[in-house]
Amino acid sequence: MPASSAKHVAIIGAGPGGLTCAMILAHRGFRVTVLEREAQVGGRNAAIRLGPYTFDTGPTFLMLKDILDQVFHESGANSESLLEFKRLDPMYRLHFRDRHMDMSSDPAVMKSELTRCFPGSESAFERFFAREQRRFTFMLPCLQKSYHKASALVSREMRRALPHLALTRKLYDVMNGYFGDPELSLAFTFQSKYLGMSPWECPGVFAMIPYIEHAFGIYHTTGGLSRISDVMADVARRNGAEIRLNATVRRILAPNRVAEGVELESGEVIRADAVVINADFGHAMTTLFEPGLLRKYSPARVARKEYSCSTYMLYLGLDTCYTDSPHHAIAFAPEYRRQIDSITAGRMPDGSPSFYVRNASLTDPTLAPAGHSAVYVLVPAPNNRGSTDWSRTAPELRERVLDAIETRTPMKDIRRHIVMEKAITPADWQTDHHVYLGATFNLSHCISQMVYFRPRNRFEEVDRCYLVGGGTHPGSGLPTIYESGRIVANLLCRSQGVPFVSGNLVV
Ligand SMILES: Cc1cc2nc3c(=O)[nH]c(=O)nc-3n(C[C@H](O)[C@H](O)[C@H](O)COP(=O)(O)OP(=O)(O)OC[C@H]3O[C@@H](n4cnc5c(N)ncnc54)[C@H](O)[C@@H]3O)c2cc1C
């Protein structure tokens, strides 16, 4: 596109979705302005710095690295030369009631660990792998399409995927069908928590997620996962995009339901040919449009949707590094099912909690001074539809979490080593991070809120307005969010007659 005729796209938010869209569109000749309310890029994928310690706010590992590589390639950049990736093996350690198992993406190593922990389950693992490989092969093209037209629901890809959708089955049923043993089934179903859902509620089709981990592995990036967002912003800028930090959008200007630009909190008006929303979906729908404009996504209707659970976070700078504690570990509460049900019902459970602890300094010395470590703890928690008073619950939960870590992991005396600390509660996700209901993994991924039924990448309510990020299609999680950015870039190119070559499909 000649610079003089370049279409101007305003992108609200420099999270992974907004940045993907920005770097691709800028590479294809669009004039791109990214408006980010915070002083740094990345959103939930930004870094948190406490003195000399660096943490990731949210994402701690990358799946389907291939998709990231592709979006860099489509932006004229090479991810391998800009980021240092480390494939993690073991991927993570799972702590059951009285034993632990290290999960590997090397099938031979995985099978020998199964022999040690769950003898006789090796053939079940093989059946899981073979069946879920087929499901994934048929599902991936469906996730890479846009659903702005109903005809996408009967596309060739969808028709081929139909027998693999497991529409009537939940994730736990699918996995228990392979493994039988309740503890072993947990090892292949806890991944529903990546979507903020219970294994007993999560649709069976998400059996893809454990398959993806085992088939393609999971990755750390040196400096933390936030480096991905930093580098995406660099690529976008190099391609000509302008990224404005501390620039909060107050309103999307959409007279006659056509997006014409945005107004900032400062009063400045930025005109654009299209507006892309990367801000949290529920937050954007309830705050960024003129009251009364939206119908399908009016505040009342947005409030009636299903949302993911939330998380209670601890970021701990330690004056030691536990070299016997793996990079990622997950401990299941003794009463895992009861606790999950309680969280789904909106109540923070009592008792020793389930938790995830990340000891990334083991692999990555850049995150803390020598001999120290930056430890990240995530505890599943109800979203703010429940009535938890976090000012009272947080201090008490902190003690329960630290007790559980000291009892169940090699971090026996962690309290003694804490020199810096920060917590984020579900209430903080909502007030400080502008996440609707504090539902950290966005709209729930129930079947009634997937593909055509999820907020579409080309926004249904306002012309020239597009949605990217975890609250839209294809869903929460870095690879799907990158796909949302790529789908929108492709839709915009198509609407402007800009030729492009892309690894994914557009209806
Ligand atoms: C605790 C946690 C752990 C996670 N772990 C993983 C993981 O390990 N792997 C994985 O793949 N995924 C993970 N995820 C899920 C997902 O990858 C991240 O949440 C991801 O950062 C979401 O990206 P996004 O593009 O949807 O938007 P966000 O990261 O939410 O970014 C949106 C941006 O919009 C900005 N914004 C909002 N309103 C305005 C406004 N009015 N004006 C200007 N800017 C605005 C925000 O400041 C923010 O920067 C995790 C999420 C959480 C919360």
The ligand as a Gaussian input file, in Angstrom:
#p B3LYP/6-31G(d) Opt

LIG

0 1
 C       -2.490000     -15.732000      35.762000
 C       -2.520000     -16.086000      34.303000
 C       -1.720000     -17.108000      33.817000
 C       -1.744000     -17.429000      32.447000
 N       -0.898000     -18.395000      32.006000
 C       -0.846000     -18.668000      30.680000
 C        0.158000     -19.553000      30.170000
 O        1.009000     -20.061000      30.916000
 N        0.179000     -19.793000      28.820000
 C       -0.722000     -19.213000      27.969000
 O       -0.680000     -19.479000      26.772000
 N       -1.662000     -18.341000      28.426000
 C       -1.741000     -18.039000      29.747000
 N       -2.650000     -17.110000      30.215000
 C       -3.725000     -16.599000      29.324000
 C       -3.378000     -15.476000      28.295000
 O       -2.319000     -15.899000      27.499000
 C       -3.034000     -14.120000      28.877000
 O       -4.010000     -13.687000      29.759000
 C       -2.836000     -13.031000      27.786000
 O       -2.007000     -12.020000      28.262000
 C       -4.140000     -12.375000      27.355000
 O       -3.855000     -11.570000      26.238000
 P       -4.894000     -10.571000      25.580000
 O       -4.319000     -10.156000      24.269000
 O       -6.241000     -11.182000      25.594000
 O       -5.003000      -9.296000      26.505000
 P       -4.358000      -8.659000      27.783000
 O       -3.071000      -9.308000      28.121000
 O       -5.386000      -8.592000      28.838000
 O       -4.052000      -7.186000      27.256000
 C       -5.052000      -6.207000      27.082000
 C       -4.394000      -4.847000      27.103000
 O       -5.386000      -3.826000      26.890000
 C       -5.051000      -2.722000      27.712000
 N       -6.247000      -1.884000      27.892000
 C       -7.398000      -2.222000      28.534000
 N       -8.282000      -1.200000      28.500000
 C       -7.670000      -0.197000      27.818000
 C       -8.074000       1.124000      27.462000
 N       -9.274000       1.603000      27.782000
 N       -7.198000       1.913000      26.774000
 C       -5.974000       1.439000      26.431000
 N       -5.541000       0.184000      26.763000
 C       -6.389000      -0.614000      27.434000
 C       -4.568000      -3.374000      29.001000
 O       -3.823000      -2.468000      29.787000
 C       -3.741000      -4.525000      28.442000
 O       -2.408000      -4.146000      28.216000
 C       -2.620000     -16.740000      31.562000
 C       -3.409000     -15.699000      32.065000
 C       -3.353000     -15.365000      33.404000
 C       -4.177000     -14.212000      33.881000

